[in-house]
Amino acid sequence: MKKDKALLEVSNLSKEFFIPGSLFGGMQTISALSDVSFNVDRGKTLAIVGESGSGKSTLGRCILRLLEPSGGDVRLAQKNLGALDSEALRMQRREMQIIFQDPIASLDPRMTVGQIIAEPLTIFEKQLSKAERSEKVRAIMTTVGLTPEMFNRYPHEFSGGQAQRIGIARALVSRPDLLVCDEPVSALDVSIQAQIINLLIGLKQQFALTMLFISHDLSVVRHIADHVLVLYLGRVMEIAPKGQLFTNPMHPYTRALLSAAPVPNPKLARERERIKLKGDVPSPLNPPSGCVFRTRCPFSRHECAATRPQLRPLDGEHSVACHFAESLE
């Protein structure tokens, strides 16, 4: 991903949380993100994958400044989001929207569908009349597969898939440049997941969207992503074009994730070797020295404990944070 084509540029982004320590006081620091850097080109989809607790959702929220980063920079269309005051940031949100994991919980039960979808327009396009707002809302409802007759209904009257379509309509009615999808299908039935994924792919093409797609499901990622970023304990392990990452993963953690992903061919599933990681994900309160993955890595050596590997390019756009990526078998 070339910087001069990038819509989104993330540089050395970090996020720390402080929690109470012992019974007698003091605070402990949790490093949720550490030195995360990447670019996303206009019109492309970057998938962010990793186990639960890897920092995927925290990363998405820090980019949108729903959480304040502890360090680093985020630029959208070369505009430094960290330098914006509250009012400027509020207006900048027209260009960056989010779809949440739980579609029902993300909708205000006291508002009708029409009011929910129209909310961004009341903030960003105050010059519109009520009739003009209504027309835009009904148009985007039709685009995402809802009928205008649903305009005055309430969220509790809809299924999970329909509620997620409402959330997508709300996010897109202001025509943002960047759409952050925070596990948007993980709470849905499998058949509905496919419908929502196909809808997002179509909307990306229709509106020339740039997307961050946060997921733990690599089969979904294979379908929607252009590039994939692998997070572990808040640090980037590998980033590559989708085709390269799925056919030639260079980091041991990526290999383990791919070996656990379901495949539709039963014969291939039986023949494929499953990589089982030892132990559990370390506590972010006390991460391992050097490479944070080394305590579970089957290839760990002395250097892995002594020095933290830096993310480095190996082949074009394929980068990995592993001392021995070229020699692993």
C-alpha positions as CSV (number, residue, x, y, z in Angstrom):
1,M,0.0,0.0,0.0
2,K,1.7,3.2,-1.2
3,K,1.6,6.2,1.0
4,D,0.7,8.6,-1.8
5,K,-2.4,6.6,-2.5
6,A,-3.5,6.2,1.1
7,L,-6.7,7.6,2.5
8,L,-5.9,6.3,6.0
9,E,-2.4,6.6,7.5
10,V,-1.7,5.1,11.0
11,S,1.7,5.8,12.5
12,N,3.1,4.3,15.8
13,L,-0.4,4.2,17.3
14,S,-0.5,3.1,21.0
15,K,-3.2,2.8,23.6
16,E,-2.7,2.2,27.3
17,F,-5.4,1.6,30.0
18,F,-4.8,2.2,33.7
19,I,-6.6,0.0,36.2
20,P,-6.4,-0.2,40.0
21,G,-3.6,-2.3,41.3
22,S,-3.3,-3.9,44.7
23,L,-5.8,-3.6,47.5
24,F,-3.7,-0.9,49.0
25,G,-3.7,1.4,45.9
26,G,-1.5,2.1,42.9
27,M,-2.3,1.7,39.3
28,Q,-1.4,-0.9,36.7
29,T,-0.9,-0.3,33.0
30,I,-2.3,-2.4,30.3
31,S,-0.8,-1.8,26.8
32,A,-3.7,-2.6,24.5
33,L,-1.9,-1.3,21.4
34,S,1.8,-0.8,20.8
35,D,3.5,1.0,17.9
36,V,0.8,0.0,15.3
37,S,1.5,1.4,11.8
38,F,-0.2,0.8,8.4
39,N,-1.8,2.6,5.5
40,V,-5.0,1.9,3.6
41,D,-5.4,2.9,0.0
42,R,-8.5,4.6,-1.2
43,G,-11.2,2.1,-2.2
44,K,-9.5,-0.8,-0.5
45,T,-10.5,-3.1,2.4
46,L,-8.0,-3.9,5.1
47,A,-9.0,-6.8,7.4
48,I,-7.7,-6.8,11.0
49,V,-7.6,-10.3,12.4
50,G,-6.5,-11.9,15.7
51,E,-7.8,-13.8,18.7
52,S,-10.1,-12.2,21.3
53,G,-8.1,-9.7,23.3
54,S,-5.6,-8.9,20.5
55,G,-6.7,-5.2,20.3
56,K,-8.7,-5.3,17.1
57,S,-11.7,-3.3,18.3
58,T,-9.5,-1.0,20.4
59,L,-7.6,-0.2,17.2
60,G,-10.7,0.7,15.3
61,R,-12.0,2.9,18.1
62,C,-8.7,4.7,18.4
63,I,-8.6,5.4,14.7
64,L,-12.1,7.1,15.0
65,R,-11.1,8.7,18.3
66,L,-14.0,7.0,20.1
67,L,-11.0,6.2,22.3
68,E,-8.2,8.6,22.7
69,P,-4.9,7.1,21.7
70,S,-2.0,7.3,24.1
71,G,0.5,8.0,21.3
72,G,1.0,8.0,17.5
73,D,-0.8,9.7,14.7
74,V,-3.9,9.0,12.6
75,R,-4.4,10.8,9.3
76,L,-7.5,10.7,7.1
77,A,-7.0,12.2,3.7
78,Q,-3.8,13.8,5.1
79,K,-5.7,15.5,7.9
80,N,-4.3,14.8,11.4
81,L,-7.3,13.6,13.5
82,G,-5.4,13.9,16.7
83,A,-5.0,17.7,16.2
84,L,-8.8,18.3,15.8
85,D,-10.7,20.0,18.7
86,S,-14.0,18.5,19.7
87,E,-16.2,20.5,17.3
88,A,-13.9,19.9,14.3
89,L,-13.8,16.2,15.2
90,R,-17.5,16.1,15.4
91,M,-17.8,17.4,11.9
92,Q,-15.0,15.2,10.6
93,R,-17.1,12.2,11.6
94,R,-19.1,12.7,8.4
95,E,-16.1,11.2,6.6
96,M,-15.7,8.2,9.0
97,Q,-18.4,6.0,10.3
98,I,-18.6,2.6,12.1
99,I,-20.8,-0.5,12.0
100,F,-21.0,-2.2,15.4
101,Q,-20.9,-5.9,16.3
102,D,-24.3,-6.1,18.0
103,P,-26.9,-4.7,15.6
104,I,-29.7,-4.5,18.1
105,A,-27.7,-2.9,20.9
106,S,-26.3,-0.2,18.5
107,L,-29.8,1.1,17.8
108,D,-31.8,3.4,20.1
109,P,-35.0,1.5,21.0
110,R,-36.9,4.8,21.5
111,M,-36.3,6.0,17.9
112,T,-37.9,4.9,14.7
113,V,-35.9,3.5,11.8
114,G,-36.3,6.8,9.9
115,Q,-35.1,8.8,12.9
116,I,-32.1,6.5,13.5
117,I,-30.9,6.7,9.9
118,A,-31.6,10.4,9.6
119,E,-29.5,11.3,12.7
120,P,-26.3,11.9,10.8
121,L,-28.1,14.2,8.3
122,T,-29.5,16.4,11.2
123,I,-25.8,16.9,12.2
124,F,-24.0,17.2,8.9
125,E,-26.6,18.6,6.6
126,K,-28.7,21.0,8.6
127,Q,-29.7,22.9,5.5
128,L,-32.0,20.0,4.4
129,S,-35.7,20.3,4.8
130,K,-37.6,17.5,6.6
131,A,-38.9,16.3,3.2
132,E,-35.4,16.2,1.7
133,R,-34.0,14.3,4.7
134,S,-36.9,11.8,4.4
135,E,-36.1,11.3,0.8
136,K,-32.5,10.6,1.4
137,V,-33.3,8.2,4.2
138,R,-35.8,6.2,2.1
139,A,-33.3,6.1,-0.7
140,I,-30.5,4.6,1.4
141,M,-33.0,2.1,3.0
142,T,-33.8,0.8,-0.5
143,T,-30.1,0.6,-1.3
144,V,-29.3,-1.6,1.8
145,G,-32.3,-3.9,1.2
146,L,-34.9,-2.4,3.5
147,T,-38.3,-1.2,2.3
148,P,-39.5,2.4,2.8
149,E,-42.6,1.0,4.6
150,M,-40.2,0.2,7.5
151,F,-39.6,4.0,8.0
152,N,-41.8,4.4,11.1
153,R,-41.1,1.0,12.8
154,Y,-38.9,0.5,15.9
155,P,-35.7,-1.6,16.2
156,H,-37.4,-4.4,18.3
157,E,-39.6,-5.3,15.4
158,F,-36.6,-6.4,13.3
159,S,-34.4,-9.5,13.0
160,G,-30.6,-9.3,13.6
161,G,-29.9,-9.1,9.9
162,Q,-32.4,-6.4,9.3
163,A,-31.1,-4.4,12.3
164,Q,-27.6,-4.6,10.9
165,R,-28.9,-3.3,7.6
166,I,-30.4,-0.3,9.5
167,G,-26.9,0.2,11.1
168,I,-25.3,0.1,7.7
169,A,-27.8,2.6,6.3
170,R,-27.2,5.0,9.2
171,A,-23.4,4.8,8.6
172,L,-23.7,5.4,4.9
173,V,-26.4,8.1,4.6
174,S,-23.8,10.8,5.1
175,R,-21.6,9.3,2.4
176,P,-18.4,8.7,4.4
177,D,-15.0,8.0,2.9
178,L,-14.0,5.5,5.6
179,L,-16.2,2.7,7.1
180,V,-15.0,0.8,10.1
181,C,-16.8,-2.6,10.4
182,D,-16.3,-4.0,13.9
183,E,-17.1,-7.7,13.5
184,P,-20.4,-6.8,11.8
185,V,-21.5,-10.4,11.1
186,S,-20.2,-12.3,14.1
187,A,-23.6,-12.0,15.9
188,L,-25.6,-13.2,12.9
189,D,-26.6,-16.6,11.6
190,V,-24.4,-18.1,8.9
191,S,-26.9,-17.6,6.1
192,I,-27.5,-14.0,7.1
193,Q,-23.7,-13.4,7.4
194,A,-23.3,-14.2,3.7
195,Q,-26.0,-11.7,2.8
196,I,-24.5,-8.9,4.8
197,I,-21.0,-9.6,3.5
198,N,-22.2,-9.5,-0.1
199,L,-24.1,-6.3,0.7
200,L,-20.9,-4.6,2.0
201,I,-19.0,-5.7,-1.0
202,G,-21.6,-4.2,-3.3
203,L,-21.8,-1.0,-1.3
204,K,-18.0,-0.6,-1.3
205,Q,-18.0,-0.6,-5.1
206,Q,-21.1,1.6,-5.4
207,F,-19.9,4.3,-3.0
208,A,-16.1,3.9,-3.5
209,L,-15.7,3.1,0.2
210,T,-12.4,2.5,2.0
211,M,-13.0,-0.1,4.7
212,L,-11.4,-1.5,7.9
213,F,-13.0,-4.9,8.5
214,I,-12.4,-6.3,12.0
215,S,-13.0,-10.0,12.3
216,H,-11.8,-13.3,13.8
217,D,-13.3,-15.3,11.0
218,L,-10.7,-15.9,8.3
219,S,-13.2,-17.4,5.9
220,V,-15.1,-14.1,5.9
221,V,-11.9,-12.2,5.5
222,R,-10.8,-14.2,2.5
223,H,-14.1,-13.1,0.8
224,I,-14.0,-9.4,1.5
225,A,-10.4,-8.2,2.1
226,D,-7.8,-6.7,-0.2
227,H,-5.1,-6.7,2.5
228,V,-4.9,-8.4,5.9
229,L,-3.2,-7.2,9.2
230,V,-2.6,-9.7,11.9
231,L,-2.6,-8.5,15.5
232,Y,-1.4,-10.3,18.6
233,L,-1.5,-8.7,22.1
234,G,-1.8,-5.3,20.5
235,R,1.2,-5.6,18.1
236,V,1.3,-6.2,14.4
237,M,2.7,-9.6,13.5
238,E,2.2,-9.6,9.8
239,I,0.5,-7.5,7.0
240,A,0.2,-8.5,3.4
241,P,-2.1,-8.6,0.4
242,K,-4.8,-11.2,1.0
243,G,-3.5,-13.6,-1.7
244,Q,0.1,-13.6,-0.3
245,L,-1.0,-14.0,3.3
246,F,-3.3,-16.9,2.6
247,T,-0.9,-18.8,0.3
248,N,2.4,-17.9,2.0
249,P,2.0,-16.8,5.6
250,M,5.4,-15.9,7.0
251,H,4.6,-15.5,10.8
252,P,4.1,-18.6,13.0
253,Y,1.0,-17.0,14.5
254,T,-0.6,-16.3,11.1
255,R,0.1,-19.9,10.2
256,A,-1.7,-21.1,13.3
257,L,-4.7,-18.9,12.7
258,L,-5.0,-20.1,9.1
259,S,-4.6,-23.8,10.1
260,A,-7.6,-23.4,12.4
261,A,-9.9,-21.7,9.9
262,P,-12.6,-23.9,8.4
263,V,-12.5,-24.9,4.8
264,P,-15.5,-26.0,2.7
265,N,-13.8,-29.1,1.3
266,P,-14.1,-32.0,3.9
267,K,-11.3,-33.9,2.2
268,L,-8.9,-31.0,2.5
269,A,-10.0,-30.3,6.0
270,R,-9.1,-33.9,7.1
271,E,-5.7,-33.8,5.3
272,R,-4.7,-30.4,6.6
273,E,-2.3,-30.3,9.5
274,R,-3.6,-28.3,12.4
275,I,-1.1,-26.2,14.3
276,K,-1.9,-26.2,18.0
277,L,-0.5,-23.4,20.0
278,K,0.8,-24.2,23.5
279,G,-0.5,-22.3,26.5
280,D,-2.8,-19.3,26.7
281,V,-2.5,-15.7,25.5
282,P,-0.3,-13.9,28.1
283,S,-1.7,-11.2,30.3
284,P,-1.3,-7.7,28.8
285,L,-0.4,-6.7,32.4
286,N,2.8,-8.7,32.1
287,P,3.6,-9.3,28.4
288,P,6.6,-11.4,27.5
289,S,9.9,-9.7,26.8
290,G,11.1,-9.5,23.2
291,C,8.5,-11.0,20.9
292,V,5.2,-11.2,22.6
293,F,4.3,-14.4,20.8
294,R,7.4,-16.3,21.8
295,T,5.8,-18.1,24.8
296,R,3.5,-19.9,22.4
297,C,5.7,-20.1,19.3
298,P,7.0,-23.5,18.2
299,F,10.1,-21.8,16.7
300,S,11.1,-19.6,19.7
301,R,14.8,-19.1,20.3
302,H,17.0,-17.1,22.6
303,E,16.9,-14.1,20.3
304,C,13.1,-14.0,20.5
305,A,13.3,-13.3,24.3
306,A,16.1,-10.8,24.0
307,T,14.9,-8.5,21.2
308,R,11.5,-7.4,20.0
309,P,11.3,-8.0,16.3
310,Q,10.4,-5.0,14.2
311,L,7.8,-5.1,11.4
312,R,10.0,-5.3,8.2
313,P,9.2,-5.8,4.5
314,L,10.0,-9.2,3.0
315,D,8.4,-9.2,-0.4
316,G,6.8,-6.0,-1.8
317,E,3.9,-5.2,0.4
318,H,4.4,-8.3,2.6
319,S,5.8,-7.3,6.0
320,V,6.4,-9.5,9.1
321,A,7.6,-9.0,12.7
322,C,9.6,-12.2,13.1
323,H,13.4,-12.6,13.5
324,F,13.4,-15.9,11.6
325,A,10.6,-15.6,9.1
326,E,12.7,-16.5,6.1
327,S,14.0,-19.7,7.7
328,L,10.8,-21.2,9.1
329,E,9.5,-24.4,7.6
